[in-house]
Amino acid sequence: EPEVTQTPSHQVTQMGQEVILRCVPISNHLYFYWYRQILGQKVEFLVSFYNNEISEKSEIFDDQFSVERPDGSNFTLKIRSTKLEDSAMYFCASSDTSGGASYNEQFFGPGTRLTVL
Amino acid sequence: DQQVKQNSPSLSVQEGRISILNCDYTNSMFDYFLWYKKYPAEGPTFLISISSIKDKNEDGRFTVFLNKSAKHLSLHIVPSQPGDSAVYFCAAKVNNAGNMLTFGGGTRLMVKP
């Protein structure tokens, strides 16, 4: 069964450092997402990406964040200068339809735990 | 801004009995609702969904009920099995307005053998 994969599973970094979280979405999917879950809190939407551009982003996704699809398989989330409050579980997801009038199931990866010290 | 709320952080049920997980929302623009299940160290896994044009959707042991007037939905699992023990998240979206899912805080279900 196809699945979304994410690397690394755990990333530890110093405050102010740049991190890149990597995701390989399901191969025939066209829409890609990043969510995060701070410990003890809700899963929160960060950004959605389609056709090599951001289609929607939340207020969390500020100038410190960027996303990229550098090749045909990877989808990355970059945090330029990490802060303590960026410590969270980051989930990548993908889907093969945009939704619209029909249901859109987002398949989630296992997550990357980011710890900022 | 808690647009989707799951007021019960945990629920304990005996194996074979029914589990009922509840979810309330405030945004009347939501028109599609989903339930995800999450095990530790894994990402959320889709379980079942419902469109706002329906009031019930059933898939095997899982049934989702939607009460639009009350802005309330529930997930019924019957019969409950120990393998159902996980955190269950309710999520909502507005169709034709992007794909952002708004999640509730989750309910931890424990099914005792």
Interface residues (C-beta under 8 A of the other chain):
Chain A: V4 Y31 Y33 Y35 Q41 K42 V43 E44 F45 S48 S55 E56 S58 F91 A93 S95 S98 G99 G100 A101 S102 Y103 N104 E105 Q106 F107 F108 G109 P110 G111
Chain B: Y32 L34 Y36 A41 E42 G43 P44 T45 F46 S49 S51 F89 A91 K93 N95 N96 G98 N99 M100 L101 T102 F103 G104 G105 G106
